[in-house]
């Protein structure tokens, strides 16, 4: 009864931390159900989803590559070759 969000290691770790006080106090089946319900809540409830988005670690590109904006006025080639020398 796993929820697809539990495949994400960050989300799974947060949910595991939330249910940790119940380990050994409730059955494994109940823990699995609770983990799935918490994941569903994060997916379905807009307020919970907003908190999750805010807490989710950001990925920082440290490659040093620069992203250049598209050239002003650049459009699709529309079937013509640019720079072919024909006018």
Number of C-alpha atoms within 10 A of each C-alpha: 9 13 16 11 16 19 10 9 10 14 18 18 11 15 17 17 11 13 14 12 10 14 12 9 10 10 11 12 10 13 18 15 15 16 21 20 15 21 21 16 14 19 17 11 10 11 12 15 14 13 11 15 12 10 12 11 9 8 6 6 8 6 6 6 7 7 6 6 6 8 7 6 5 7 8 7 8 7 6 8 9 10 7 7 6 6 4
